[in-house]
Amino acid sequence: MKDLFTVLEHRATCRNFKTDPIPMEVLERLLAAAASAPSSGGFQNTCAIVVTDPEKKAALAHLSRDQAFVAKAPVDVIFCVDHRRTARIAAMDKAPKEPQIDFSQLLWGFTDAVISAQTFCLAAEAAGLRSCYNGNVIQQADELCRLFDIPKYVVPVIMLSVGYSKEENLRLSKKYPWQLMTHWERYSDADDETLQTAYAAKCGSERFPITEKKLEKLRDTAVRYHGEEWAQACAEQVRQQGELSSFQYWLGCFYSDKAGDMDAAAYLKFFEKQGFAVK
Ligand SMILES: Cc1cc2nc3c(=O)[nH]c(=O)nc-3n(C[C@H](O)[C@H](O)[C@H](O)COP(=O)(O)O)c2cc1C
């Protein structure tokens, strides 16, 4: 086992897993670590759904914008908000618990589920495993509930694909310096030059050659978000650069594609169905 700071310094997302299974005693230890995480009020209103069945993993891969590694990883774990356990115990205990749970409890539940997932992630790294988070589960939460019999009072939040990496040394992604991400005593904006320098250091080496498809997607997003004039200025900047910048690609082309995702109204309807008060 590695010490925590060594784990933190070497942690990197893995998207290329060996098919080797994770020994059950190792998996159980990671799940125990996840269950030991701090939780709001100490209620542990979270759960983990462990998925090893190849057909179910394939369905998860499909739901996650066809990311094939999700099916190849030996295990996918879906971390959820889970008030069902507490509600059932409260009912037996004749302890009052609101039938439609406060929205703030949903937010706390999300926090708890993420803390639990990250505890699992770091424990996995310490045990020589690697993982990849997957945010698509929240965008496809209703479909996931159908696939995994997820009942009322339970909401999927985040998934980890986990396994042994095919690559020995994973490339560490560049990060902003911690100083840029820290404010002392009060929030204070860094100046533009500091931001530009940090952005260039983190993302400047990424290359996104211009293609018709990317230009079209970027333009479509720019018009939707900021209007025609702004979109023309954006296109002009891309032309001058001779390529798309990192943010132009990721924000303008990749993450702007919401096809198949729930919109805000659908989320509220879904949360209400799962037993959370949204009004
Ligand atoms: C909430 C969340 C959702 C993510 N979803 C995906 C995903 O769907 N596919 C993927 O390949 N990586 C996903 N990632 C991994 C990020 O891309 C990765 O953490 C980021 O690029 C930084 O790289 P690093 O983890 O190696 O430091 C996700 C990470 C988080 C925290």
The ligand as a Gaussian input file, in Angstrom:
#p B3LYP/6-31G(d) Opt

LIG

0 1
 C      -17.619000      14.528000     -12.402000
 C      -16.615000      13.957000     -13.379000
 C      -17.073000      13.390000     -14.566000
 C      -16.163000      12.837000     -15.471000
 N      -16.637000      12.222000     -16.591000
 C      -15.762000      11.656000     -17.447000
 C      -16.235000      10.936000     -18.571000
 O      -17.436000      10.805000     -18.808000
 N      -15.306000      10.386000     -19.401000
 C      -13.971000      10.495000     -19.178000
 O      -13.195000       9.979000     -19.980000
 N      -13.490000      11.170000     -18.097000
 C      -14.354000      11.727000     -17.235000
 N      -13.881000      12.371000     -16.123000
 C      -12.426000      12.439000     -15.873000
 C      -11.871000      13.823000     -16.195000
 O      -11.842000      13.985000     -17.594000
 C      -10.473000      13.926000     -15.580000
 O      -10.584000      13.851000     -14.175000
 C       -9.813000      15.252000     -15.962000
 O       -9.553000      15.293000     -17.346000
 C       -8.504000      15.463000     -15.210000
 O       -7.628000      14.394000     -15.429000
 P       -7.023000      13.554000     -14.201000
 O       -8.176000      12.897000     -13.494000
 O       -6.129000      12.532000     -14.849000
 O       -6.300000      14.499000     -13.294000
 C      -14.772000      12.912000     -15.211000
 C      -14.329000      13.478000     -14.001000
 C      -15.235000      13.975000     -13.095000
 C      -14.721000      14.542000     -11.784000

